[in-house]
Amino acid sequence: MTPLVACVVLVAAVTHASWNALAHHIRDQLLSFTLIAGDGALIGLVLVPFTPLPAAGAWPYLIASAVLHVAYYALLMKSFTLGDFGQTYPIARGTAPLVVTLLAAVFVHEVPDGRQLLGVAVACAGLTGLALWGVRGKGGAHRPALLAALATGLSIALYTVVDGVGVRASGTTLGYIAWLMVLEGLVIPAYALAVRRRALLPALRPHAARGLLGAALSVAAYALVLWAQTRAPLAPIAALRESSIIVGAAIGALFFKERFGGPRVAAAGLMVVGIGLMLA
């Protein structure tokens, strides 16, 4: 992974944590993700005429990824409904890198060398520390939030590997992200319209600007990650991308008044060490 690729992924991490915080800030999660997904589809439709069509070999991956992303949105909505942002976001993001490492080795034949594997392991230890600190003391009432966040993490790992293969086969990062946004972005708004009917549009209006900003950040964050996946192995990118957890924990502390504390500082330090090993 070159310094340029690493910087791009770190920018994507900050952007990703920011749109997740915007989504969490809207209390009605169905409204929140209707705006994020729907506006993302609109952004995709705007991009489509100006980007190359992905190659034929990429379309099975695009369709599979769209299905996985819809599942991811549904699970993330459930996680944010059941738990604190500072608890569910680290768990959801922190479980993905090790699963990506395994899946990439088995299906993409990307086996990390010893240094990269150590870096991924150390980074994941920091991520796990953040996640477990969020759960500590919550009690059994928050087990559903934990399970939803873990399922979210699994969906993240699956679509990461699918998109890593798909974007390389597509020949166009922008074309891939544009069509992915269109394919995945219509399901949740359609569901919301079926459930809320005439009440949906008036409920969306007060959050329209925040939803559009969140969608733009979401598209930008994932486009940067897809670009990076065409230039470096999937596992280190997945681990580096999840440095967004540190940003998410800081956002939770600053804006949602959630505790940060010494354990999270130590976990963030482990994450930085792991990143250093991956880039050394």
N, C-alpha and C positions, 0 to 999 in steps of 0.2 A: 504494500500500500504506500503510494507516494505521499509526500506532505500535502500536495494539492488535493488529492482524494480525501485525505484525512480531514482537511479543513472544510471541504464541502459537506462531509458527513456530520461534522460537528455543528455546522450552520443548520443542517437539516434537523439535528437533535433539538436545538433551541427552538426552531420553528415548530417542530412537532409538539413539544411540551406546551408551547403557547396556544396552539389551536385546541389541544385537549383541555387546557385551563378555561378557554373561552366556552367550550362545549359544556364543561362542568358547571360554569357560572350560571347557565340557564337552568333553572330548577326543574322544569319539565323536560326530561331527557328526550322524549319523543319529538317535541318541538325542536330541541337543540339539534338532534341528528337529522331531522327532516331538512333543516336549513343547511347543515354542513354537507349532507349528501346531495340535496337538490341543487344547491348553488355550485357544488363541485361538478355536477353533470352539466350545468349551464356553461361553466368555464371550459369543460371538455368540448362542448358543442362549438364554442367560439374558436377553440384551437384547431379542431378537425380540418377545416378548409385550408389551413395554413401549414399543415404538417404532412409528411409522407405517410402513406398507408402502411401499417405494419406488414411484414412478409407473411405469407400464408402459414408458415410453420409456427408463428407466434400465436395464432388465434385460439387453438385449444388451451393454451396457457392463459390467455386473456379471459376466456370464458370461465375457466376454473378459478382464476384469481378473483373475478367479479363475485362468484358465489361465496368464496372464502371471505372476501371483504364485507359482504352483507352479514355473514355470520359474526364477523369481528365487530361490526357496528352494533349488532344486537346484543352481543355479550358485553361490550364496553358500556352500552347504555345501562344494562343490568348492574354492572359493577359500580358505576357512578351513582346509581339509585340506592344501592345497598350500603356503600361504604364511603369513607372520606377519600378525597382526591389524593392526599398524601399517603394513604394506605393502598388503595386499589391500583393507582397508576404505577408505582414501583413493582408491584407483584406482576401485573399484566406485562410490563415491558421486561422485567428481569428474568422471567422464565423462558423467554424466547431464544437468547443467544446459544445456550448449550444445545437446545433442540435443533437449531439451525446448523450448528457444527456437525451434529450426528447426521442429519438429513443430507447436508451437502456432501459429506464424506461418502454416504451410501449411494445417493442418486446422481450426484454431479461429479463424483470422484475428485473432490477438492479436500484433500487430507492436509490439515495444517502441519507445518513443521513444529519442532519442539518449542521454539520460542513463541510462535504464534499461539500454540495450544496453551502454553503457560499464561500468556497474556489474556486469552479468552477466559481461562479458569480463574485468574486473579480478578479480572473485571467482573465476572459473574459472582464471585464471592462478595465483592462490594455491593453489587445489585441485590444479592440475596440478603445481605445485612440490612440494606435499606428496607427491603420488603418485610423481613421478619420484625424489624423494629416497629414498623407500622402496625403489625398485627398484635404485638406484645401488649398484654393487658386489656385487649378488646373483649375477650370472653367468647363464649359459644354463640352469642347473638350475632357475631360478625363472621361466622363460618360460611354462610351463604355468599357474603361478599368475597371472601377468600377463594371459594370454589369458582365463582363467576370470573374473578380476576385470573385464576390459573387457566381456565378454559379460554379466556381471551388471549393469554400468552401462547397457548398452543395454536390458536388460529393465526396469530402473528407469525409464528415460526413457519407454518404451512404456506401462507401467502408469500412470505419472504423468499422461500426457495422456489416456489412456482414462478414468481415474477423475476427472480434472478435468471432462471433459464429462459423465460419468455422474452424478456427485454433483449437478451443477447441474440435470440433468434429473429427479433423483429427488424433489426437494422435501423431503428429510429426510436430514441428515448422519448422524444416529444410526441410522436405519433402513438406510441404505446400508452403513455400516461393519459393522453387525450381520450383515446377510446376506452381505457380502463375507467376513467371518471364517468363517461357516458353509460357504460354497461352496469356499473355498480351503483350509480347515483339515483336511479329511478325507483328502486324497490321500496326503500323506506318512505319516501314521500307518497308513493301509491298506497302503502299500508296506512300511513297516517290519514290520508284522505278518506280511505274506507272506514276508518275507526271514528275520526272526528267530524267528518262530513263538513257541513257549513260552518261549524265552529273553528275549523282549522285556520283559515286565512286571517280572520281577526286576531287569533291568538299569535300568529306568526309575525304580524306587522311590528309590534314593539321591539322585536329582537332581530329585525331584518338586517340592520347594518352589522351587528355583531356576528350574525350567521354568515354573511358574505365575507367578512374578514377572516373568520375561522376557516371557511372553505378555501379561500385563496392561500392561506398559510398551509392548509392540509395538502393542497395540490403541489405547492412549491416544495414542501418538505419531502414528499414522496418522489417527485420528479428528480430531486437532487440525489436521493438514495438510489433510484433506478440508474441514473447516470453513473454513479460510483460502482454499482454492481457490474457494469460493463467493463470496468477497469481494474477490479481487484476481487479476490476471493470473497465468498458470501459470509463466512463465519466471522472474520475480523470486522467486516462492515456492520454486521448485525450487532456485535458487541459494542463497537464504537458508537453506533447509532443510539444505543440504549443509555448513553451518557445523558440523554434527555431526562432520565430519572432524577439526576442531580438538579437539573433545572426545574423539574416538576416539584421536587421536594422544597426548593427555595420558593417557588410560586405559592405552594400550599402554605408555607410559613408566612410569607409576606402579605398575601391577598386573602387567604381563607382562614388566617389566624390558627393554623395547625402547627404543632410543635415540631421543631427541627432537632435540636439537641446534639450532644456529643457523639452518640452512636452513629448518627447520620454523617457527621463530619468525618469520622473514622472510615465509614463505608465509602464515602466519596473519595477519600485518600486512596483506598484500595483500587477504586475504579481508575483513578489517574495513573497509578502504578501499572495496572493492566494495560491501559492505553499506551503507556511508554514502552512496554515490552512488545506490543504488537507493531509499533512503529520503529523499534530499534533496528 
